[in-house]
Amino acid sequence: MVKILIDNGHGVNTKGKQSPDGRLREYAFAREIAKRVESCLKCKGYDVERIVPEDFDISLSIRCKRVNDICRKVDAKNVLVVSIHSNAAGCNGKWYGARGFSAHVGLNASSNSKKLAACLWDKAIELGLKGNRAVPNDRYIPQDLAICRNTLCPAVLTENLFYDNKEDLELLLSEDGKAAITKLHVDGIIDYINNVLR
């Protein structure tokens, strides 16, 4: 049985990380989507756990330890982690033009991390969430991210649209947008399990 771990980015005490108009705070959005993904996957019979149920920010080292403790209990080859975020093109309270979804893996990413990222990005494209950014041929962006670098299992960090883009923000705040972002995670994870792990 595959153990699916969901990480929700940041916390109520993380400074910044909000739309220029203050209507969206990343920690709240990430937790809402994480709860929806967890609920949908559980309804489909999957073993899912959120690694940060707290509202306050939990350090990256503790997040990674929580993932790795589970990996050691159930065997890392049976575990995956997806860290859910929303993106910003700047951090100065201004609006920007960048839009869309991206999936990030560590610089030392395993082939399964890359395959998981590709499954998620494929679903984002299917659901019209690509935005105006070029999609890399491999459908993942390598980046030095602790949750991807320091965990023992396949790990992907998703950036779900830009909260400092006016069009993306409206989508992020809408029920249709939240449903689409939830669906891309649920369907992408299931595709990965069915096509890569089986």
C-alpha beads as a LAMMPS data file, in Angstrom:
LAMMPS data file: protein, C-alpha beads

198 atoms
197 bonds

1 atom types
1 bond types

-500.0 500.0 xlo xhi
-500.0 500.0 ylo yhi
-500.0 500.0 zlo zhi

Masses

1 110.0

Atoms # bond

1 1 1 0.000 0.000 0.000
2 1 1 1.324 3.428 -0.968
3 1 1 1.519 6.082 1.751
4 1 1 0.741 9.544 0.378
5 1 1 2.083 12.475 2.389
6 1 1 0.770 15.982 1.785
7 1 1 2.690 19.038 2.971
8 1 1 1.032 22.446 3.074
9 1 1 3.412 25.347 2.683
10 1 1 4.175 28.024 5.272
11 1 1 2.118 29.018 8.327
12 1 1 -0.067 31.724 9.814
13 1 1 3.098 33.299 11.263
14 1 1 5.005 33.400 7.936
15 1 1 5.512 37.061 6.968
16 1 1 4.531 38.178 3.470
17 1 1 3.209 35.310 1.321
18 1 1 -0.049 37.025 0.458
19 1 1 -1.696 38.681 -2.525
20 1 1 -1.058 42.424 -2.953
21 1 1 -4.664 43.150 -1.959
22 1 1 -4.496 40.830 1.071
23 1 1 -7.374 38.606 -0.078
24 1 1 -5.261 35.439 -0.271
25 1 1 -2.718 34.225 2.258
26 1 1 -0.626 31.348 1.006
27 1 1 -0.671 29.373 4.263
28 1 1 -4.498 29.337 4.321
29 1 1 -4.810 28.467 0.629
30 1 1 -2.233 25.659 0.900
31 1 1 -3.995 24.159 3.909
32 1 1 -7.400 24.313 2.253
33 1 1 -6.127 22.540 -0.875
34 1 1 -4.159 20.013 1.199
35 1 1 -7.295 19.130 3.187
36 1 1 -9.309 18.745 -0.013
37 1 1 -6.650 16.534 -1.628
38 1 1 -6.419 14.420 1.525
39 1 1 -10.200 14.017 1.704
40 1 1 -10.591 13.117 -1.994
41 1 1 -7.800 10.549 -1.911
42 1 1 -9.124 8.987 1.305
43 1 1 -12.578 8.693 -0.285
44 1 1 -10.923 6.722 -3.086
45 1 1 -9.346 4.345 -0.560
46 1 1 -5.798 5.721 -0.403
47 1 1 -3.667 6.013 2.734
48 1 1 -3.027 9.752 3.099
49 1 1 -1.558 11.918 5.846
50 1 1 -0.880 15.640 6.106
51 1 1 2.521 16.129 7.678
52 1 1 1.767 19.636 8.984
53 1 1 -1.707 19.774 10.544
54 1 1 -0.662 22.816 12.592
55 1 1 -1.578 26.350 11.472
56 1 1 1.804 27.715 12.533
57 1 1 4.836 27.290 10.319
58 1 1 6.850 24.180 11.070
59 1 1 10.541 24.275 10.205
60 1 1 11.724 22.489 7.084
61 1 1 13.961 20.235 9.171
62 1 1 10.969 19.041 11.220
63 1 1 8.839 18.600 8.089
64 1 1 11.586 16.460 6.539
65 1 1 11.989 14.480 9.772
66 1 1 8.261 13.724 9.833
67 1 1 8.439 12.452 6.244
68 1 1 11.559 10.397 6.880
69 1 1 10.184 8.856 10.079
70 1 1 7.243 7.558 8.044
71 1 1 9.592 6.385 5.274
72 1 1 11.543 4.325 7.809
73 1 1 8.351 2.766 9.184
74 1 1 6.713 1.754 5.910
75 1 1 9.709 1.684 3.497
76 1 1 10.529 4.773 1.441
77 1 1 9.742 3.032 -1.847
78 1 1 6.085 2.933 -0.734
79 1 1 5.909 6.638 0.184
80 1 1 5.573 9.883 -1.761
81 1 1 5.298 13.502 -0.639
82 1 1 3.744 16.477 -2.410
83 1 1 4.234 19.950 -0.942
84 1 1 1.476 22.370 -1.971
85 1 1 2.211 26.075 -2.467
86 1 1 1.104 29.082 -4.499
87 1 1 3.622 31.214 -6.358
88 1 1 4.599 34.885 -6.470
89 1 1 6.641 36.681 -9.105
90 1 1 7.681 39.344 -6.607
91 1 1 7.521 40.100 -2.895
92 1 1 6.870 43.831 -2.924
93 1 1 3.078 44.084 -2.924
94 1 1 2.845 44.717 -6.686
95 1 1 0.950 42.858 -9.394
96 1 1 2.848 40.865 -12.022
97 1 1 2.148 39.125 -15.319
98 1 1 3.389 35.584 -14.593
99 1 1 0.649 32.951 -14.455
100 1 1 0.212 29.223 -14.107
101 1 1 1.270 25.971 -12.473
102 1 1 4.718 24.463 -12.024
103 1 1 6.140 21.311 -10.430
104 1 1 9.561 21.361 -8.771
105 1 1 11.938 18.559 -7.822
106 1 1 15.252 18.576 -5.984
107 1 1 18.585 18.972 -7.753
108 1 1 19.317 15.386 -6.685
109 1 1 15.823 14.157 -7.622
110 1 1 15.152 10.478 -8.150
111 1 1 13.623 9.308 -11.411
112 1 1 10.370 8.660 -9.528
113 1 1 10.281 12.243 -8.224
114 1 1 10.587 13.434 -11.816
115 1 1 7.860 11.044 -12.967
116 1 1 5.536 12.232 -10.193
117 1 1 6.166 15.863 -11.170
118 1 1 5.426 15.042 -14.814
119 1 1 2.135 13.356 -13.856
120 1 1 1.088 16.457 -11.912
121 1 1 2.098 18.856 -14.684
122 1 1 0.253 16.785 -17.292
123 1 1 -2.938 17.134 -15.251
124 1 1 -2.405 20.883 -14.864
125 1 1 -2.151 21.204 -18.646
126 1 1 -5.282 19.070 -19.147
127 1 1 -7.179 21.327 -16.744
128 1 1 -6.050 24.557 -18.419
129 1 1 -3.782 25.661 -15.556
130 1 1 -0.560 25.982 -17.580
131 1 1 -0.755 29.774 -17.599
132 1 1 1.664 31.800 -19.708
133 1 1 4.879 30.067 -18.677
134 1 1 6.801 27.695 -20.912
135 1 1 6.479 24.053 -19.881
136 1 1 9.895 22.357 -19.684
137 1 1 10.244 19.313 -21.948
138 1 1 10.698 17.100 -18.877
139 1 1 7.731 18.745 -17.092
140 1 1 9.606 19.530 -13.898
141 1 1 11.862 22.312 -12.642
142 1 1 14.967 21.259 -10.661
143 1 1 15.490 23.478 -7.624
144 1 1 17.342 23.262 -4.317
145 1 1 14.338 22.717 -2.023
146 1 1 14.688 21.142 1.415
147 1 1 11.456 19.131 1.252
148 1 1 12.696 17.558 -1.994
149 1 1 16.406 17.384 -1.135
150 1 1 16.252 16.021 2.408
151 1 1 13.483 13.422 2.209
152 1 1 13.964 9.718 1.517
153 1 1 11.009 9.233 -0.844
154 1 1 9.898 10.708 -4.170
155 1 1 9.091 14.365 -3.489
156 1 1 7.570 17.201 -5.513
157 1 1 6.738 20.791 -4.602
158 1 1 3.873 22.305 -6.579
159 1 1 3.418 26.025 -7.207
160 1 1 -0.252 26.536 -7.955
161 1 1 -0.703 29.732 -9.936
162 1 1 0.478 33.205 -8.907
163 1 1 -1.295 35.078 -6.142
164 1 1 0.322 38.329 -7.341
165 1 1 -1.356 38.036 -10.746
166 1 1 -4.891 39.460 -10.848
167 1 1 -6.320 36.753 -13.144
168 1 1 -4.677 33.886 -11.270
169 1 1 -5.792 35.334 -7.944
170 1 1 -9.443 35.302 -9.012
171 1 1 -9.045 31.658 -10.025
172 1 1 -7.306 30.779 -6.744
173 1 1 -10.159 32.337 -4.770
174 1 1 -12.926 30.724 -6.834
175 1 1 -14.554 27.370 -6.168
176 1 1 -13.824 26.317 -9.763
177 1 1 -10.142 27.126 -9.322
178 1 1 -9.856 25.311 -6.005
179 1 1 -11.648 22.282 -7.454
180 1 1 -9.327 22.210 -10.484
181 1 1 -6.178 22.476 -8.352
182 1 1 -7.463 19.734 -6.056
183 1 1 -8.279 17.545 -9.062
184 1 1 -4.853 17.985 -10.641
185 1 1 -3.192 16.776 -7.425
186 1 1 -5.574 13.866 -6.867
187 1 1 -5.523 12.665 -10.474
188 1 1 -1.794 13.268 -10.899
189 1 1 -0.943 11.271 -7.779
190 1 1 -3.244 8.421 -8.820
191 1 1 -1.730 8.370 -12.330
192 1 1 1.727 8.134 -10.790
193 1 1 0.705 5.272 -8.497
194 1 1 -1.027 3.355 -11.292
195 1 1 1.528 3.903 -14.041
196 1 1 4.849 4.107 -12.188
197 1 1 4.513 2.147 -8.951
198 1 1 2.454 -0.774 -10.301

Bonds

1 1 1 2
2 1 2 3
3 1 3 4
4 1 4 5
5 1 5 6
6 1 6 7
7 1 7 8
8 1 8 9
9 1 9 10
10 1 10 11
11 1 11 12
12 1 12 13
13 1 13 14
14 1 14 15
15 1 15 16
16 1 16 17
17 1 17 18
18 1 18 19
19 1 19 20
20 1 20 21
21 1 21 22
22 1 22 23
23 1 23 24
24 1 24 25
25 1 25 26
26 1 26 27
27 1 27 28
28 1 28 29
29 1 29 30
30 1 30 31
31 1 31 32
32 1 32 33
33 1 33 34
34 1 34 35
35 1 35 36
36 1 36 37
37 1 37 38
38 1 38 39
39 1 39 40
40 1 40 41
41 1 41 42
42 1 42 43
43 1 43 44
44 1 44 45
45 1 45 46
46 1 46 47
47 1 47 48
48 1 48 49
49 1 49 50
50 1 50 51
51 1 51 52
52 1 52 53
53 1 53 54
54 1 54 55
55 1 55 56
56 1 56 57
57 1 57 58
58 1 58 59
59 1 59 60
60 1 60 61
61 1 61 62
62 1 62 63
63 1 63 64
64 1 64 65
65 1 65 66
66 1 66 67
67 1 67 68
68 1 68 69
69 1 69 70
70 1 70 71
71 1 71 72
72 1 72 73
73 1 73 74
74 1 74 75
75 1 75 76
76 1 76 77
77 1 77 78
78 1 78 79
79 1 79 80
80 1 80 81
81 1 81 82
82 1 82 83
83 1 83 84
84 1 84 85
85 1 85 86
86 1 86 87
87 1 87 88
88 1 88 89
89 1 89 90
90 1 90 91
91 1 91 92
92 1 92 93
93 1 93 94
94 1 94 95
95 1 95 96
96 1 96 97
97 1 97 98
98 1 98 99
99 1 99 100
100 1 100 101
101 1 101 102
102 1 102 103
103 1 103 104
104 1 104 105
105 1 105 106
106 1 106 107
107 1 107 108
108 1 108 109
109 1 109 110
110 1 110 111
111 1 111 112
112 1 112 113
113 1 113 114
114 1 114 115
115 1 115 116
116 1 116 117
117 1 117 118
118 1 118 119
119 1 119 120
120 1 120 121
121 1 121 122
122 1 122 123
123 1 123 124
124 1 124 125
125 1 125 126
126 1 126 127
127 1 127 128
128 1 128 129
129 1 129 130
130 1 130 131
131 1 131 132
132 1 132 133
133 1 133 134
134 1 134 135
135 1 135 136
136 1 136 137
137 1 137 138
138 1 138 139
139 1 139 140
140 1 140 141
141 1 141 142
142 1 142 143
143 1 143 144
144 1 144 145
145 1 145 146
146 1 146 147
147 1 147 148
148 1 148 149
149 1 149 150
150 1 150 151
151 1 151 152
152 1 152 153
153 1 153 154
154 1 154 155
155 1 155 156
156 1 156 157
157 1 157 158
158 1 158 159
159 1 159 160
160 1 160 161
161 1 161 162
162 1 162 163
163 1 163 164
164 1 164 165
165 1 165 166
166 1 166 167
167 1 167 168
168 1 168 169
169 1 169 170
170 1 170 171
171 1 171 172
172 1 172 173
173 1 173 174
174 1 174 175
175 1 175 176
176 1 176 177
177 1 177 178
178 1 178 179
179 1 179 180
180 1 180 181
181 1 181 182
182 1 182 183
183 1 183 184
184 1 184 185
185 1 185 186
186 1 186 187
187 1 187 188
188 1 188 189
189 1 189 190
190 1 190 191
191 1 191 192
192 1 192 193
193 1 193 194
194 1 194 195
195 1 195 196
196 1 196 197
197 1 197 198
